Amino acid sequence: MQRRTAVIALSAACTGWPWIAAAQSDGLQSLELFLAQVQQGRATFTQTVSAPARSGEATRRTRSSRGEFIFLRPDRFRFHYTHPFEQLIVADGQTLWLYDPDLNQVTARAQAAALAQTPASALAAAADLRAVREAFELREGQPRDGLLWVELTPRARDTQVQQVRIGFEQAELRALEIRDGFGQISLLRFGPLQRTSHLSAADFRFSPPPGAEVLRP
């Protein structure tokens, strides 16, 4: 359950773009240019999920995964987790699909409702910074780990996501950090963006495999 919560929370995080030099000193400007200029791309990613320590434990529990991510703005993306287990998350513009091959199970949710007040609404669906501000409070974050950060706090108080941090390096988006209401922290770090110009809606179609259990909560 924690795994799926983390996936949905971060699932539309998009990779970076070579920005103009002026954006290199301002995370908010980098975000604004990202929304205006990035339309599609492909990148590898690593994800680290850190959960609060259990009673009697001294440190937080962590687990890592990796995979590949493609996106086509404004509302299509595909996360393919390949390690340590396979999982596929696809947004086709109408439905958010989560496929777990080990369980042979597919979960289908209405995309707009599933991604409301998440990084998806900020990075994959918003047309500009003004649209992001309608759902999030924005502020410039403190530099950390060699990155410039933008902090987003959802205006709604009944969302699982408590805070989102987006990190840029030399005007390219490099990291996405999500903190949820359970004290869990999910950190995605992206590899170099492969810019593409041939992605289409067909690349984000998903059909449940034969015999898979399909859940529609």
C-alpha positions in Angstrom: 0.0 0.0 0.0 2.8 2.4 0.8 4.4 1.5 -2.5 1.3 2.5 -4.5 0.7 5.6 -2.5 4.3 6.8 -3.3 3.9 5.9 -7.0 0.7 7.9 -7.4 2.0 10.9 -5.5 5.1 11.3 -7.7 3.9 9.7 -10.9 3.8 12.6 -13.3 7.2 14.0 -12.4 8.9 15.1 -15.7 12.5 15.4 -16.5 14.5 18.5 -17.4 15.4 20.8 -20.2 18.4 22.9 -21.1 17.2 26.3 -19.9 18.5 29.8 -20.6 21.3 31.0 -18.3 19.0 33.3 -16.4 17.0 30.4 -15.0 20.1 28.9 -13.3 19.9 31.1 -10.2 16.1 30.9 -9.7 14.2 27.7 -9.1 10.8 29.3 -9.6 11.9 30.6 -13.0 13.2 27.2 -13.9 9.8 25.7 -13.1 8.0 28.3 -15.1 10.1 27.6 -18.2 9.7 23.9 -17.7 5.9 24.3 -17.9 6.2 26.5 -20.9 8.7 24.6 -22.9 8.9 20.9 -22.0 6.4 18.8 -23.9 7.8 15.3 -24.1 10.8 13.2 -23.2 12.3 10.0 -21.8 14.7 9.5 -18.8 15.8 6.8 -16.4 15.2 7.4 -12.7 16.1 6.1 -9.3 13.6 6.3 -6.4 14.3 6.1 -2.7 11.3 5.8 -0.3 12.0 6.5 3.4 9.4 5.6 6.0 9.4 6.5 9.7 11.2 4.1 12.0 9.1 1.5 13.8 8.9 1.4 17.6 12.3 0.3 18.9 14.1 1.2 15.7 16.8 3.9 15.6 16.7 4.9 11.9 14.1 5.3 9.2 13.4 2.4 6.9 14.4 2.8 3.3 13.9 1.0 0.0 15.1 1.8 -3.5 13.9 1.1 -7.0 14.7 2.2 -10.6 13.2 2.3 -14.0 12.4 4.4 -17.1 9.9 7.2 -17.5 8.4 8.8 -20.6 5.9 11.6 -20.8 3.8 13.6 -23.2 2.3 16.7 -21.8 -0.2 17.8 -20.8 -1.6 14.5 -19.3 0.2 11.4 -20.5 3.0 9.5 -18.9 4.4 6.0 -18.3 6.6 4.8 -15.4 8.1 1.4 -15.9 9.8 0.1 -12.7 12.3 -2.7 -13.6 14.1 -3.2 -10.3 13.8 -4.8 -7.7 10.4 -5.8 -9.1 8.4 -4.9 -12.2 5.5 -2.5 -12.1 3.9 -0.3 -14.7 2.0 3.0 -14.2 0.3 4.5 -17.2 -1.7 7.7 -17.5 -3.5 7.8 -20.9 -5.3 11.1 -20.4 -8.5 9.6 -18.9 -7.4 6.6 -16.7 -4.5 6.0 -14.4 -3.5 2.3 -14.7 -1.3 0.5 -12.2 -0.2 -3.0 -13.2 1.5 -5.4 -10.9 2.8 -8.5 -12.8 3.6 -10.4 -9.7 0.0 -10.2 -8.5 -1.4 -10.3 -12.1 -3.5 -7.3 -10.9 -4.5 -4.0 -12.5 -5.9 -1.1 -10.7 -7.8 1.5 -12.8 -8.8 5.0 -11.4 -10.2 8.1 -13.0 -7.0 10.1 -13.8 -8.2 13.5 -12.8 -9.4 12.4 -9.3 -6.4 10.2 -8.7 -3.8 12.9 -9.5 -5.5 15.9 -7.9 -3.2 17.9 -5.6 -0.2 15.8 -6.6 3.0 16.6 -8.6 1.1 15.4 -11.6 -1.3 18.3 -11.4 1.7 20.7 -11.1 4.0 19.2 -13.8 2.0 17.2 -16.2 -1.3 19.1 -16.5 -0.7 22.7 -15.6 -0.3 25.1 -18.5 1.7 27.7 -16.6 2.8 28.8 -13.2 -0.4 30.6 -12.5 -2.3 27.3 -12.9 0.1 25.7 -10.4 -0.5 28.5 -7.9 -4.2 27.7 -8.0 -3.5 24.3 -6.4 -0.3 24.9 -4.5 1.4 27.6 -2.5 4.9 28.2 -4.0 8.1 29.5 -2.6 11.8 29.4 -3.3 13.5 26.7 -1.4 17.0 26.7 0.2 19.8 25.4 -2.0 20.7 21.8 -1.0 22.8 19.0 -2.4 24.0 21.4 -5.2 20.4 21.9 -6.4 18.0 24.9 -6.5 14.7 23.9 -5.0 11.1 25.1 -5.4 8.6 24.1 -2.6 5.0 23.4 -3.3 2.4 23.0 -0.5 -1.1 21.8 -1.5 -3.8 24.4 -0.7 -6.3 21.6 0.0 -5.8 20.1 3.5 -7.4 16.7 2.8 -4.7 15.4 0.5 -2.1 12.7 1.1 0.7 14.9 -0.2 1.9 17.3 2.4 4.8 19.0 0.5 6.5 18.7 -2.9 10.1 19.9 -3.6 11.5 20.2 -7.1 15.2 20.4 -7.6 17.1 22.0 -10.5 20.8 21.8 -11.4 22.3 24.1 -14.0 18.8 24.9 -15.2 17.8 21.2 -15.7 15.3 19.4 -13.4 17.1 16.7 -11.5 15.0 15.7 -8.4 11.5 15.5 -7.1 10.8 15.0 -3.4 7.4 14.2 -1.9 6.4 14.1 1.7 3.1 12.6 2.6 0.8 12.6 5.7 2.2 9.3 6.9 5.7 10.7 7.4 7.0 8.9 4.2 9.5 10.7 1.9 9.8 9.7 -1.7 12.8 11.0 -3.6 13.2 10.6 -7.4 16.5 11.5 -9.1 16.4 11.7 -12.9 19.1 10.8 -15.4 19.7 13.0 -18.5 16.6 13.7 -20.6 16.4 12.2 -24.0 14.4 14.7 -26.0 12.0 13.1 -28.4 9.6 14.4 -31.0 7.8 11.3 -32.0 5.8 10.3 -29.0 2.0 10.1 -29.5 -1.1 9.1 -27.6 -0.6 5.6 -28.9 2.5 5.2 -26.7 0.4 5.6 -23.6 -2.4 3.1 -24.3 -2.8 0.3 -21.9 -5.0 -2.8 -22.0 -5.1 -5.2 -19.0 -3.4 -8.5 -19.9 -5.6 -11.5 -20.4 -6.6 -13.1 -17.1 -5.5 -10.2 -15.0 -7.7 -9.1 -12.1 -9.0 -5.6 -12.7 -9.9 -3.4 -9.7 -11.8 -0.1 -10.1 -11.9 1.4 -6.6 
